[in-house]
Amino acid sequence: MRRTSILILLLFSFMIAVAAATGELKAKLEALPGISHVEQLKSDHYPEKYVVRITQPLDPKHPEAGSFTQRVIIGHVGFDRPTVLVTEGYGAAYAMNPRYREELTQLLDANLVFVEYRYFLESTPSPLNWDYLTAENSAYDLHHVNQTFRWIYNTGKWISTGISKGGQTTLLYRAFFPDDVDFSVPYVAPLNRAVEDGRHEPFLRKVGTKAERTRIKKFQEEVLKRRTEIVPLLEAFCKESSLRFHISMDEVLDYCVLEYPFAFWQWGTPVGTIPVLSSDTDTLFRHLVAVCSPDYFAEDQPNASFFVQAARELGYYGYDTKPLEKYLSIQSSEGYLSRIMLPKSAGTVEFRPELYRKVYSFLKDNDPKMIFIYGEIDPWSATRVPSFKGKKNEQVYIQPRGSHRARISNMPDDMKEKILTQINRWLAE
């Protein structure tokens, strides 16, 4: 009986301690300048998790332009632990899930500060003015978040990280504010130099094995040869999905087929999943849309903000139409991003090369503590960051046969050990 009483007392004491800690963090969050709507979330991994809104200026250099609220998610493990700043390039909805856990926070037992990108989901200004959607403004967003939450997490190291466009954002943020964090780990982050960069098409002509590339091309050809049968299937699919386009359904099919190799290699699709050419048309169609769904080219998609940025300063990729020209309904794909994927409200968007030059010069002239993770077969690695001679801190790791899903945890053991050893050295400095 006495032992049971002791256990109950210990459990009660633990619950009081947790409640006190919970109240302490929430009070600290609510006291931060510009923070509102502090809401506790469930989490399977972080002892405490909150979503908050932070007020951001639309244009940091011109406060009179107005403001908007940006969604930030906090995963708390300890005030004395390192803090991982996730520079998400898109929306933050998935990070609200109780099962979500960012890789570095798990590896380092670190706090999470996850920032939704401006102009996505709940961080979209109203009214919508595309002029303020720039990489520099997004970097100022992150700088403001960093400076604000350092009032709470002011003893441990700060690490910035992101995946894909988020990894690109990690890189851009570091170029604008090099001293905000102690080190950075961008995953699969491209550094494009034009709207149609020109390096992706040669990459796709060499990636994988010749047999794999031949099988992909034969599939593309077979789909286009069956155009009269597949277009009605595509129309029905798009109608059921309520998709609308700036272009004809024949063109939609062309772009799905042109996108197919990029999407195929990007996500590491097994070559064995490609149907044999004698398959029925429905089987070919279902595989095509599973790899590259037509919604990618549709109007009013959630990623419209990304396309505006790609056209303005982040850059993108083009398509090599020549191998399929006798089967395509289009004569050229040049300028397709602006022509079919930008929202009408964005108007005419001209590409600005200054951002690429700034980031390239930052990497060339400095040696930031950054670990870049890429996948060997991921087409985005065609525009990976350059490796300059004489750099000690900047490190690039390419996962063999890795795709856009390349992470520290799925790297070969020797690479994983080198990465973690370096990270732990930086943490100890």
Secondary structure as UniProt FT lines:
FT   HELIX           2..31
FT   TURN            33..34
FT   STRAND          35..41
FT   STRAND          48..57
FT   TURN            60..61
FT   HELIX           63..65
FT   STRAND          67..76
FT   TURN            79..80
FT   STRAND          83..87
FT   HELIX           93..96
FT   TURN            98..99
FT   HELIX           103..108
FT   STRAND          111..115
FT   TURN            118..119
FT   HELIX           121..123
FT   HELIX           130..132
FT   HELIX           135..149
FT   TURN            150..152
FT   STRAND          158..163
FT   HELIX           165..176
FT   TURN            178..179
FT   STRAND          183..187
FT   HELIX           200..204
FT   TURN            205..206
FT   HELIX           210..225
FT   HELIX           227..240
FT   TURN            241..242
FT   HELIX           249..266
FT   TURN            267..268
FT   HELIX           271..273
FT   TURN            277..278
FT   HELIX           281..291
FT   HELIX           294..297
FT   TURN            302..303
FT   HELIX           304..309
FT   HELIX           310..314
FT   HELIX           322..324
FT   TURN            325..327
FT   TURN            334..335
FT   HELIX           337..341
FT   HELIX           344..346
FT   HELIX           354..365
FT   STRAND          370..375
FT   TURN            376..377
FT   HELIX           379..383
FT   TURN            389..390
FT   STRAND          395..399
FT   TURN            400..401
FT   TURN            404..405
FT   HELIX           408..410
FT   HELIX           413..428
//
